[in-house]
Amino acid sequence: MKKHFRVSLRYKLAFPVLVVVTSMLFLMFRATYRTVREVVEEHTEQRLVAIAEVFAQSVRVPLILRNQEVLHANIEWMAKRDDVLGVSVEDGSGVIMGAAYPNNVALATSFIDSDFVGVQRVTPDSYVVGIVIEESDHYLGRLILFFLQPDLGMKLRKIFVQRLLIAFLSTLFLAVMISGFTWIAILPLFKLKRTARKILAGDLSARAQVHSFDEIQDLSESFDEMVHRLTRSFENLRSRTEALEESEEKFRLVVESADEIIILINADGDILLLNKEISGVSRSEVIMGGISRLLEMYDEESKHRFQEAVVSVIEKKTPVTNLAVTQHLGGGKPDVYYLANLTPVLNPASHVKQIQVVLRDVTELRRIEMMKESLIRDVAHELKTPTSKFEMVLHWFEKDLKKNNQYERYKDIVKILVSNTDRLMRTINSIMDLTKLESGMDLVQTEILDLNDVLNQVHTDLKPMAEAKGIALLKKISPRPLHIRGDRDMVYRVFVNLISNSLKFTEKGQIEISDELQDGKVAAMVRDTGVGIEAENLEKIFERFVQKTAATVGIGVGLTICRDIMNLHHGRIFAESEGPGKGAVFKVLFPAAAPFPEPTV
């Protein structure tokens, strides 16, 4: 790891102290120096003025008397002082009456100011003092004295610099002490730092264990607790990761070895996962092409059903199971049949983010089913011919008995023969209808229908049959047209089968047929007061050859035919019942009449 420049905490504390204290001392010494210097200078000037005034009194009398001898004697005496550089006395008109400059002759001519009175520094080491000599407010003249005074400022500056240096050294020593004490105080932090580096190196067992009895110990204890919790979290994460990797490996093996084709599609139609090739088309080609490439392999009807199923999964967020799709490979290759199960994968916001598609190859089952259907169809056809002939001979025999007046003698036997012959013929026709529907031989001839017209026709045709059994067949038809797209004969057959089924299981009461518009779909209901249906059988009754009881008339394919017809019409049929003895309701839902839209993914 790259090491960056760092400044120790002790230096961060000591250096600002050094700078701040030094600056404060410097400013304090500077202000003190200036004050002391001003006081000393003011005192010196006052002292010199006092000396000059005393001397002025000693020359005032000689000046009044014009006694040059005494005046010169006083001037010479004054000039002999060690601190006097020169003396000059002027009369009232400015004429020098006497002067003496033993130490500096040029000084007398360097200061020529006839109006000067007071004290003034001439050079760094000398002052000049001018005193007015008066007698009773009469101006007699002026005394000029030049004093030698060494520059006290230099001495003061030297003293103050020395003191400042001592103060700085003391401050420096204080900063060093602060740095040392700080270093001692932060020693536990170095231990904490070493522990953190060990943890970064992978040693999760390292702990700081600082005992400094201060906030750093609190920090260390919190740090150790955090590391302890992180260690447990890492251990849990490691175990879960290992379990997840093991689960992913198992899932991968299961997916790769699965007989079914597993596809994962996102909401944009991209294929995220494909475990094997599809009907000879490589995985990479299908994944790159997305759902469009997948749909290209389907025939038009399968493509339409698959698109509708995808839209249904996205909108309803519920799975679609056992969707039959056919892949048309072309080139003389046989078609491949699949059963598709589509399951939504939801995100935390309960939105569909992916769709899992499982395709199970049922081509062989389809071939066997077609062979079975062909066999059943052939057997039913072979049975229908002799049964028709038997039925015809039976009708001829019945007429012959009536002609020979022997019908009453054989009436019961004839009725049994006719009833069973009719039942056998209905069974054969039902089997043939079912095989045609499931094999696709019975093509749908669609047109725009008014469901009201179909239900009215069904009511008219079956009302006599209901009345013969003592059951009221009621209708509750919508006052407005309810248009659907479908095959009239097939739709008619659905409701004939439903009402016939209700008549079979209703001993008394009524059967009502009705229709209405529900949520954009055309709905029709057949409601009876019959024996009812158990909850576990509400779906089973639509399977082939399922009967209420063994003694029930028929072979149990009527509702299966209704289901298959509704599938061909992109509709839905289901049953509802509150239980045995409480009747049943069969509901049929058709798409409203409009061209079936091409769903988009």
N, C-alpha and C positions, 0 to 999 in steps of 0.2 A: 504494500500500500504506500502511495506517495505521502511523504511527510510535509506538512505545511508549516510555515513560520509560526511560532508560538512565543508569547511573552508570559513569563511566570507571574502567578498571582501576587507573589510577594513584591515583585518589582512594580506591578501595577498599583500597589498600595503605597510603597516607599517613595517612588519617584514623584508622584503628585504631592506628597507631604513635603519632600525636599524643595520642590519648586515653589509651592505656596508659602512655606515658612520663610525661605530665603527672600522671596519677593516682598513679603510683609516686613521682614527685618530691614531690607534695603530701603524701602519706602520710609520706614520709621526712622532709621539712622539719617537718611537724607533730610527729612523734615527737621529732625533734632539739630543736625549740623547747621542748617540754614538759620534756625532760631538762635542758636548759641552764637554764631558768627555775627548776626545782626546785633545781639545784646552786647557782645564784646566791642564791636566797632562803635556802637552808641556810647558806651562807657568811656572808651578811649577819647573820643571827640569831646565829651563833656570834661574830662580831666585836662585835656590840652587847652580848652577854652578857659578853664579856671586858672591854669598857670599863666596864660597870656593876660588875663584880667588883672591878676596880682602884680605882674611885671608892669602892666600899663599904669598902675597906680604909682609905681616907683619912678617912672619917667615923666609923669604928668607935671610934677613941680619944676624940674629942670626945663621942661618944654615951655612952661609958662614964663619962667624967668630967663629963658634963652641962655641957660647956663650950659654951654657946649661941653665943658670939661666934665661936669657931673653926669651929663647925658651920655657922653662917650664912655665914662667909667662904668655906668650901669649897663650899657650895651655890651661892652667887653666882658663884664662879669656874666651876663646872661649867655653870651656866645660860647663861654667856656664849658657850659653844661654838655654832658656826653650825648644827651638826646636832642640837642639844639644844633641845627645845621646853619642857621643864619638868623640875624636880627636886623630889622630896618625900621626907622622911625621917621615919619613924614610930618610936616607942619600942616596948617590948615589949607595952604595953597598947593599941597602935594609935593613940596620940595623936601627931599630926603635930608633930614637933620643929622642923621648918623646911621651907620650900618656896619655890620660885621658878619662875614661869612667865612669862618676859618676852615671849614671842611669842604665847602662847595661854593666857589666863587661864582660859577656860571649860574647858580641857582637863582641869584637875585634878578638876573635878566630874563630867566625863563618864565617868570610869573609877573606879568605886567598887566594889571587890571586895577584901574584907579578907583573903581567902585566896589571892590571886593571887601566884604565884611562877613565874618563867620569862620567856619572850618571846612577844609576841603582836602581830599587826598590828591597829592600831586603825582606821586609815583607809588608803586606797591609798598615801598618802605618809608614814605615821607608824607607829612601833612603840612599844610599851610594854614595859619590862623590869622585872621584880620580883626583887630579890636579898635574901635573908635575911642579916641581920647577926648573927653569933654570936661568942661568946668562950668557948672551951673547952666547946663543946656547950651553952652557955647562950645562949638566945635574947635578943638585945638589941633587935631591931627589924627594920624592913624598909625597903629603898631602892627607890623608884619613879622610873624615868627614862623620859621620853618623847623619842624620837629622830625627827628629820626625815630620812626616806630617800625620795628620788624613786622613783617606780614604775619599776623596771628592766624589768618585763614589757612595757610599752608600747614601750620602746626596742628590746627584743629582738624584739617582734612586728614593728616597723617594719623592722628589719634583715632578719628572715626573709622578710617579704613582698617586700622588694626583691630578695632573692636568688631567691625563688620566681618572681618576675616575669622575672628574667634567665634562669632555667632554662627557664621556659615559652617565652620568645622563642627560646632556643636550640633547644628541642624543635620549635617551629614552623618554624624555619629547617631543621632536620633533616627534618621532614616534607615541606617544599617541595623539598628536595634529593632525597629519596626519590621524590617525585612526578615530578620532572624526570628522574631516572635511569630510573624505570619507564617514563615516556613514551618516552624514547629506546630502551629495550629492546623496547617493544611497537610501535615504528614499523613493523616488518615485518608486524604483524598488520593495521594499517590498509591496507597494500598487499594483503594477502590478502583483506580485506573488500571493497576496491574491485574486485578480480578476481572475487569471488563475485557481486557485484552485476552486473557485466558479463555473467557467465554466465547469471544469472537473467533478464537483459534479452535473452538469445538469442545472445550472442556466445560460441559454444563454442570459439573459437580463443584466447580470453584465457587467459593463464597468469600465475601470481604471480611465479615466478623470484626468490625471496628468497635473499640471500646474507648471512646473519647469523652463520653458523658456530656455531649452537646448536640447541636443540630446535625452535625456531620454523622454522629452515630444514628440519629433518627433516619437520615438519608440512607445510610448503609443498611439499616434494618429493612427499610422499604425496598431498597435495591435487591437485597437477598430474597425477600418475599416475592418480588416480581420475577426474579430468576427462577425461583422454585415453581411458581405458577406456570411460567413459560416452559420450564422443563417438562412439567406434567402435560401441558398442551402439546408440546412437540412429541412426547411419547404417544399421546392419544392420536395426534395427527399421523405419526409414523405407522401406528397399528392400523388406523383407518386407511391410510394410503396403501399399505400392504394388502389389506383386505380388498380395497378397491381395485388394485392391480390384479389380484387373484381373481376377483369377480369379472374384471374386464377380459382377462385371459380366458376364463370360462365362457363368457359371453361371446368372445371372438371365435372360440372353438365351436360353440354351439351354432353361431351364425354361419360360419364357414362350412360346417358339416351338415347344416340343416337341409332337408330335402326341398323345403319351400324356398321360394325366391323372396328375399326381404329387401324392401326399398324404403328409404327415408327421404321424404320430400319436404322442402320448406315452403313457406307461403308464396314465394316468388316463382315456384315451379322448378327450382333447381333440385337435382338429385344429389343428396349428401352421402348416401350409403347404398351400395348394391353388393350383395354377397356373392353373386355368380352371374354368369352370362344368361341372357334371356333368349331362348329359341335360336341359338346359334349366333346371336348378336353379342359382341364382346362387351364387357363391363365398361371399359373406357369409352366406347362409342355411345353407350346409353347415358353414362354420367355426363359426358360433354354435351350431348344433345338435350338433356333435361327431359321434362315431362312431354315435350313436343315429340321427341324421338320415340318415347315409349308409346304415345298414342298413335303414331304412324303405323305401328305393328298391329293395331286392333282393326277389326272391321268397323263399319260406320255405326252399327247399332251398339257395339261394345264401347266404342269411343264415346258415344253419347251417354251411355249409362255410367261409364267411369267418370266423365266430367260432372255429371249430376251428383254422383256420390261424393266427389271431392268438394263440391260447393255445399252439399248437405253437411259434411263433416265440419267445414269451416264455420258455417252459419249456426248449426245446432250444437256443435261441440260434442257430438255423440258418435259412436262407431257405426260403420256400415259393414254388415257381415254377409258372407256367402253371395257376393256379387259375381254373377257368371259373365265372363268376358272371353272373347275368342280372338286369337291372334291369327291373322291371315298372312302367311309367309309368301305366298305367290311362288312362281317358278315351278309349279307342279308339286310343291311340297304340301303335305297334309296340314290342315289347320290344327292349332294347339288350343286346348280348352283349359281355362283356369277358373278357380274360385278365389275371388279377391276379398280380403278383409282389410278395411281401412280404419285406423284408430288415431284419434287426435292426440298430440303431445302438447300439453298446455304449459305456458310459462307462469311465474308467480302471480301475474296479473290476470290469470285465467283466460288468456288469449291463445289461440291456436298458433304455435310457432312452427310446428312440424306435423307431418302426417306419416304414420308408419303404414306401409302397404305390404301385406303378405300374400303372395300368389302361390296357390297350391295347384300343381299340374294334375288335372283330372281327365286328361285325354284318354287314358286307358279305361277309367271308370265310365267316361262318356261313351267310349266304344262298346263297353259291356252293356251300358244302359240302353244304347241304341239297338244292340242285338236283342236285349230283353224286350224293348218296346216293339221291335219288329216281330219278335216271336209272339208277343201278346196280340199284336195287331193281326198277324197271320192266323193265329188260333181263333181270335174273335171273328175274323172274316170267314174262316172255315166253319165255325159254329153257326154263323149267321145264315149261311145258305141252307143247311138242312133244317135249321130252326124255322126259317121262313117257309120252307116247304111243309114242315110239320104243321105250322100255324095255318097255312092254306088248306091242308088236308083236314085239319080239325074243324075249320069253318065249314068246309064242304060236308063233313060228317055231321055237324050240328044241323045244317040245312036238311040233310037227308033224313035225319031222325025226325025232324019236325014234319017233313013231307009224308013220312010213313006213320005219323002219329005215335012214335015211340020216344019222343023227347022227354016226356015226364018221367019215363022209366029210367032213363040214363042222365037226367038233368044234373044231379049232384056230381057225377063223374065228369061230365062235360065242363062244368064250371071250374072244377079243380084243374082240369087239363088246360083250359083257356087262361086261368089266373096264373098258373106257373109258366105257361108259354109266354104270356105277356111280360112276366117278371124276368124271364130269361132273356127275352129280346131287349128289354130296357137295360139289363146288365151289360149285354154285349154292346149296345149303342153307347153306354156310358164309358166303357173301357176304350172303345174306338175313339170317342171324343177326347178322352184324356190323353191317349197316346198321340193323337194329332196335335193337341195343344203343346205337349211337352217336347215333341219332335220338331215343332215349327211348321208342320205341314199345313196346319189350318191358318192361313194368312189373314191378317187383319185388314179389312176393307174400311178405312176410316172415312168419316164424313161428319159434318156439323149436325148434332142431334139436340133436340130439346128433351131433356130427361123426363119432363112432365108427360110427354106423349108416350114414352116407353112405359112409364109406370101406369098410366091410364090403360094401356093395352094389356099389360100384365094383370091388372085388377079385373078387367073385363073377362079375360080368358080363364082366370083361376077362381073367380067368385062362385061359379056353380059348384066346383069341387069343394070349396070351403063350406058352402051351405049344405051340401050333401052330408057333411060330417057334423053339422050343427055348430059351426064356428063362424063368427062374423068377421068378414074381411073388410077392414076400413081403409080409407086413404085420406091423407092430409097433404094435398099437393100445393106447391108454392104458387101464389097468384102471378108471379112474374116468370118469364121464360128462363130456364136454367140450361144454357147451352154447354155441351161438352163435345169433344172430338173422339169418336169411337166407331166401332162396328155395331150396327143396330142389332143384328142377330145375336152377337155375343153378349151385348149389354142386356138384351131381353132374356137370354139364357141365365145370366147371373141372378136376376130377380125371380125368375121362375124356380130356379134351384133353391134360393133362400126361402121363398114362401112354401115350396113343397116340403122343405126340411122342417119349417115351423109347423106345418099341418101334421107332419109325421109325429111330432113330439108334443102337440097340444090337444088335450082331450076335450077341453071346454074353455069358453072365454072368447078371446078375440085376437086377431092379428092386424096390426096397423102398418101401412107403408106410408112414408113421408119423405119429403126432400126440402132442402133449403141451401142457402149460400153461407158458408162458414169460413172466415179468414181467407177469402179469395179462392176457396175450393168449393166444388159442388158436392154436397153431402146428401146421402140417402140412407134411411133407416128402415129396417124391418123389425118390428117389436111384437113379441108374442107373450102369452100368459101360460106358457108350457111348463115343462118339468125343470127348466133351468140348467145351468152348467156349473160344474165345480171349478174353482179358481185355477187349479192345476191343469185343467183340460181346455182352457180358453184358447190356447195356441195349438194344442195337439189335434183338435177337431178338423183343422185344415190340412192335416197330413193324409196321405193316401191310405185307403182301406181302414180308417179309424171309424168305429161305430160306438154308439152310446152303450148298447148291450148286444149280446150275441143274437138276440131275437129280433133286433131291429131290421126292418125291411130295407133292402138295398145292400150295396157292397162298400159304402163309405168313400165314394169319390166325388159326390156332388159338390161339397164345399171345396175340395181340391181343385175342381174345374173352375169354380168361382175365383179362387185365389190366382190361378194361372191366367185367367182372362183379365183380371185386374192388373197383373204384372205386365201383360201386353199393352194395357192402356195407361201405363205409368201411374196407376192409382194404388189404392190400399184398401184392404178389407180386414176387419177385426170384429171380435165378439166381446160383449160385456154381459155380466150377469151377477146378481147379488147372491146367488147360491141356489142349491136344489130347491125346486118348488116355487121359485120366484121369477120365472120367466127369463127371457134373454132378449138382447138387442144386437142385431148385426148391422154394423155401420160400414158404408162404402163411401170412399172419397175419390172424386175425379178431379183432375186439373180443369180449371175453367177453360172454355173453348177459346183457343188462340194457338197460333203456331208454336210448337214446343221450342222454347228458346235454347240456343246453344250456350251452355254454361261456360263461364270463363274462370280460369284458375288464377 
